[in-house]
Amino acid sequence: MTELMLALDVLTRAEAMDIAEKTHPYIDAIKIGYPLVLGSGLSVARDLSEFDLPLIADFKVADIPNTNRLIAEHVFEAGFSGIITQGFTGRDSVSACVDVAHSAGGKCYVVTEMSHPGALDFMGEGIAERLAALAVECNADGIIAPATRPERVKALREIIGKKKILSPGVGAQGGSAEEIAPLIDSMIVGRSIYNSEDPAKAAQSYSFIRN
Ligand code: O7E
C-alpha cells in the first residue's frame, strides 16, 4: 500500500479547511508549508489536526544546527507530527532536526533530489545518493525523492532500504501515479487535487495506490 499525502498549498485557512474537509476520507496525511503558513499563521496546524491525520511541516529547513533546532521545536509545539529538512546543510544540521522530531515523538524526512527540472543543476546523480546516505546515517525516517524520475527513486531506494520514500511530482508536474506508486511509501499530490472542481473526487481517483 502506498499512502496519499495532500500538499495543501492554498493560501487561506478557510480554503485549507474546506479542501481538508472534502478530501480527508481519501488521504493519509496532509503536508503544509510556506504558502499556507505565511498566508494564515502557524496556528492553522491546530485547526487541521481536527482531521486526525499526520500533519507534515514542509519548511525544507536549511540552516545551522541551532537554528534548525529552534525551527523544529516551534513546528512540533504547533502540533505537527513530522518535519522536512534539506540534507545539503550537512550531518549536524540534519541531526538537529531528527533529534527534535524524535524527542517529540515525530518524524523527520530529508530532501535528496527535487522533482523540478532545475534540481538537476545541483542535486542530481551522485549528490542525491550522498544525501540519501546521510539521511540513513542521521537516523532520519525517510527521504523526499522525485516522482518525475522513477529511475532515480529506484537508485535511492537501494541506499535507504526500508526507510520511507515520500515522492512529489505526480499530476501537475507530469509524474505518473501508476508508475511511481509501487516504488514509494507516500505519494505527495497538490494542485491536481486542490485546484480540481471536485477535490474529493480528485483525491478519490488516487485510491488505487492505497489498496
Ligand atoms: O506539484 P503539486 O501541486 O502536486 O505539489 C507538489 C508539492 O510537493 C508542493 O508542495 C511542492 O512544494 C512539493 N515538492 C515538490 O513538488 N518537489 C520536491 O522535490 C519536493 C517537494 C516537497 O514537498 O518537499 C518536501 C516534501
Residues whose N, C-alpha, C, O or C-beta is under 5 A from the ligand:
A	BS01	O7E	A7 D9 D58 I84 E113 M114 S115 H116 I144 P168 G169 V170 A172 Q173 I188 V189 G190 R191 S192
